């Protein structure tokens, strides 16, 4: 199993409060991703990182920011949480999206269940 | 834009029987990859199998095989000899430029 941890695993917060989720990897993979999972939508990409301090937006980035100050850590921040951000958040890692013409597999962390009241 | 469609919200299979989970995709990219992930009730996403668009043979990993029909744009997952532990959600995904596009999943229930 890929060495990916997420913290916290569960969090309940109130609308309007800031929240930061952490993803930590021990695989030294270059790429890291944040997804959210909602019923009826599968997983959708929020943001991703292709190196230290290099990040880009995904499909559902509004209301989220990310930071990556070192290879092993990728932080997801909800500046002012809303009830629509209640979801399960997954971090994933890969060596590269496409390496030598072959698509690289993404491996997922255990997920964080976030509830915004 | 890539799109993944899983039309079976739920499937049932008898233990020890084979089952096929459907997945169709749409993309204009000539080079792409298709994945299947398993999500048991505990919630983690487990990588099962990968198929590249230029791979000549269908991918296999133990009891999992991918029935890849490029002309039909389908990438169905076949699980042989189902086990009770196979009960889970199964997601088909396609690799985009920098992320995965997921289908909505199929819930498989294995009946003893």
Interface residues (C-beta under 8 A of the other chain):
Chain A: X31 X33 X40 X41 X42 X43 X44 X45 X48 X50 X56 X58 X59 X88 X90 X92 X97 X98 X101 X102 X103 X105 X106 X107 X108 X110 X111 X113
Chain B: X4 X31 X32 X33 X35 X37 X43 X44 X45 X46 X47 X50 X52 X54 X91 X93 X95 X96 X97 X98 X99 X100 X102 X103 X104 X105
